[in-house]
Amino acid sequence: MPSLNRRSFLRNSSAFAATAASLHITSGVRAQSPNSKFTVGLIGPGGMGTGHLKTLVKNDALDLAYVCDVDQTRLATAVKNAEDAGRKAPKAVTDLRRILEDKSVDAVFIATPDHWHAPATILACDAGKHVYVEKPGSHNIREGRMMIEAARRTKRVVQVGTQTRSSAHMMEGTAKVRSGAIGDVLACRVWNSQRRRNIGKALPSAPPAHLDFDTWIGPAPMVPYKSTLLHAVWRWYYAFGAGDMGNDGVHDIDVGLWGLDVGFRHPNRIAALGGKYFFDDDQQFPDTQTCIFEWELPGGKKKQLIYEQRIWAPYVQEGYENGDAWYGTKGYVIGGKESGWQMFAEKNKPVESGKGSPDLPAHHRNFLDCIKTGARPNADVEIHHYSACLVHLGNIATRLGRTLKFDSAKEQFIGDAEANALVRRAYRKEGHWGVPKGV
Ligand SMILES: NC(=O)c1ccc[n+]([C@@H]2O[C@H](COP(=O)([O-])OP(=O)(O)OC[C@H]3O[C@@H](n4cnc5c(N)ncnc54)[C@H](O)[C@@H]3O)[C@@H](O)[C@H]2O)c1
């Protein structure tokens, strides 16, 4: 842990103050000595959580002190994975509060299903931990706002797991889009074109003995266990995930919004259509979806983002499985986070391109660096909120099947009680320790 003298020196030094101003310092975030190791815990070492674990154990700047999962099988695998990488066995716990009450822990990585993201983030911030939380940051609009409030109230760094934000090729590609090189960028199209699997249909059954299903459900309303609910497939249910728009889609929506550059502002109008045109299974979210978001910016200028999803397509689209295209008045940029971008001028003349792939270690490094410097991370919780809200707004408009008007400042739909009911979610009737206070 850092020495107090070193910390107070950093806070008080004028050199630090100058750097702080240029880095959007989150004032009050503890600056950590460059030489001290971080102590971290990982919550939810499932599919993506295992990806985090394998990246964390390669990072000499930290000690992985805890792993936490409600599934004993996954917990045991996580401990083994850490040991196999030559690390000391992390403490294995099934209740995330055991990590939060340990004062030696600096930060937590949260890779649970979406319905646990905000509850765990808010509890962690209030316990003094910095948070790296998987995307989509929130399960719903209200909890997304509460995550920002928690980060700012507690002066903690909260980075969301949209790792493309720390990936050099798309930093460069989106900077080109914003630079004016393709003129005034008035529209952006985002697509998600890939072949998903049919998850099947299942009847309720007893949960497996190695799973604490009650804690897995957490603050959400209790439903009977069934094999098409977990692991990983929870994302196709309204109570636990955000469909593929919030799963793969949110990465590309986030990149699209980054280039479109509308600021911290939600769209004024949302139109959407979609449904299950292909899969006949237990999924609730659409497999086919088109959402159009329209912003009216100060001065009256309008911009548009179009999201297209066809998750039954056994082919990529325009060279990119998932991609973004920004349309400017002088040219366009097209790209995909997995491979790179290309810029075209008038009459489709190729001008410039960049190559690369998403960089998870860089996103981890950015998070840890921000804990040291107090700067806002590349995928700060507030930046991400506007991307996650496009997912929530698009899903709400698709569910209701009508064009909606949204008040960005109030985060409320205009004149639509049914839509406003979906700005937040229902919680367990009997209450639960994970329900965010004041929600
Ligand atoms: N950044 C990326 O590229 C990327 C890729 C895939 C998934 N993800 C995100 O990662 C998250 C996890 O997705 P997944 O596919 O790995 O799901 P998963 O179901 O495989 O893993 C989730 C794990 O969390 C555990 N868990 C559930 N509730 C818990 C609790 N209260 N405490 C501790 N553990 C708990 C589950 O038992 C499971 O092991 C999602 O938010 C998803 O959107 C991100």
The ligand as an SDF file (V2000), in Angstrom:
LIG
                    3D

 44 48  0  0  0  0  0  0  0  0999 V2000
  -16.0000   -7.2510  -22.4730 N   0  0  0  0  0  0  0  0  0  0  0  0
  -16.2880   -8.2850  -23.2320 C   0  0  0  0  0  0  0  0  0  0  0  0
  -15.7890   -8.4170  -24.3580 O   0  0  0  0  0  0  0  0  0  0  0  0
  -17.2410   -9.3200  -22.7240 C   0  0  0  0  0  0  0  0  0  0  0  0
  -17.3440  -10.5690  -23.3580 C   0  0  0  0  0  0  0  0  0  0  0  0
  -18.2280  -11.4950  -22.8160 C   0  0  0  0  0  0  0  0  0  0  0  0
  -19.0050  -11.1840  -21.7080 C   0  0  0  0  0  0  0  0  0  0  0  0
  -18.8850   -9.9460  -21.1350 N   0  0  0  0  0  0  0  0  0  0  0  0
  -19.7030   -9.5600  -19.9650 C   0  0  0  0  0  0  0  0  0  0  0  0
  -19.2500  -10.3050  -18.8480 O   0  0  0  0  0  0  0  0  0  0  0  0
  -20.3300  -10.5710  -17.9640 C   0  0  0  0  0  0  0  0  0  0  0  0
  -20.4100  -12.0570  -17.7090 C   0  0  0  0  0  0  0  0  0  0  0  0
  -20.7580  -12.7130  -18.9210 O   0  0  0  0  0  0  0  0  0  0  0  0
  -20.4330  -14.2660  -19.1190 P   0  0  0  0  0  0  0  0  0  0  0  0
  -20.7750  -14.6210  -20.4900 O   0  0  0  0  0  0  0  0  0  0  0  0
  -19.0550  -14.5240  -18.6200 O   0  0  0  0  0  0  0  0  0  0  0  0
  -21.5080  -14.9230  -18.1120 O   0  0  0  0  0  0  0  0  0  0  0  0
  -21.3860  -16.2460  -17.2650 P   0  0  0  0  0  0  0  0  0  0  0  0
  -22.7770  -16.6130  -16.8800 O   0  0  0  0  0  0  0  0  0  0  0  0
  -20.5570  -17.2510  -17.9860 O   0  0  0  0  0  0  0  0  0  0  0  0
  -20.5300  -15.8180  -15.9890 O   0  0  0  0  0  0  0  0  0  0  0  0
  -21.0540  -15.0960  -14.9150 C   0  0  0  0  0  0  0  0  0  0  0  0
  -20.4860  -15.6710  -13.6320 C   0  0  0  0  0  0  0  0  0  0  0  0
  -20.9310  -14.8620  -12.5330 O   0  0  0  0  0  0  0  0  0  0  0  0
  -21.2980  -15.7180  -11.4680 C   0  0  0  0  0  0  0  0  0  0  0  0
  -22.1920  -14.9960  -10.5590 N   0  0  0  0  0  0  0  0  0  0  0  0
  -23.5080  -14.7040  -10.7050 C   0  0  0  0  0  0  0  0  0  0  0  0
  -23.9430  -13.9750   -9.6670 N   0  0  0  0  0  0  0  0  0  0  0  0
  -22.8830  -13.8130   -8.8420 C   0  0  0  0  0  0  0  0  0  0  0  0
  -22.7040  -13.1500   -7.5900 C   0  0  0  0  0  0  0  0  0  0  0  0
  -23.7060  -12.5010   -6.9760 N   0  0  0  0  0  0  0  0  0  0  0  0
  -21.4780  -13.1950   -7.0080 N   0  0  0  0  0  0  0  0  0  0  0  0
  -20.4510  -13.8590   -7.6050 C   0  0  0  0  0  0  0  0  0  0  0  0
  -20.5720  -14.5060   -8.7860 N   0  0  0  0  0  0  0  0  0  0  0  0
  -21.7720  -14.4680   -9.4010 C   0  0  0  0  0  0  0  0  0  0  0  0
  -21.9320  -16.9030  -12.1810 C   0  0  0  0  0  0  0  0  0  0  0  0
  -22.0380  -18.0310  -11.3600 O   0  0  0  0  0  0  0  0  0  0  0  0
  -20.9830  -17.0890  -13.3540 C   0  0  0  0  0  0  0  0  0  0  0  0
  -19.8870  -17.9100  -13.0420 O   0  0  0  0  0  0  0  0  0  0  0  0
  -21.5740  -10.0130  -18.6560 C   0  0  0  0  0  0  0  0  0  0  0  0
  -21.8830   -8.7560  -18.1280 O   0  0  0  0  0  0  0  0  0  0  0  0
  -21.1740   -9.8960  -20.1070 C   0  0  0  0  0  0  0  0  0  0  0  0
  -21.8790   -8.8840  -20.7870 O   0  0  0  0  0  0  0  0  0  0  0  0
  -18.0090   -9.0380  -21.6160 C   0  0  0  0  0  0  0  0  0  0  0  0
  1  2  1  0
  2  3  2  0
  2  4  1  0
  4  5  1  0
  4 44  2  0
  5  6  2  0
  6  7  1  0
  7  8  2  0
  8  9  1  0
  8 44  1  0
  9 10  1  0
  9 42  1  0
 10 11  1  0
 11 12  1  0
 11 40  1  0
 12 13  1  0
 13 14  1  0
 14 15  2  0
 14 16  1  0
 14 17  1  0
 17 18  1  0
 18 19  2  0
 18 20  1  0
 18 21  1  0
 21 22  1  0
 22 23  1  0
 23 24  1  0
 23 38  1  0
 24 25  1  0
 25 26  1  0
 25 36  1  0
 26 27  1  0
 26 35  1  0
 27 28  2  0
 28 29  1  0
 29 30  1  0
 29 35  2  0
 30 31  1  0
 30 32  2  0
 32 33  1  0
 33 34  2  0
 34 35  1  0
 36 37  1  0
 36 38  1  0
 38 39  1  0
 40 41  1  0
 40 42  1  0
 42 43  1  0
M  CHG  2   8   1  16  -1
M  END
$$$$
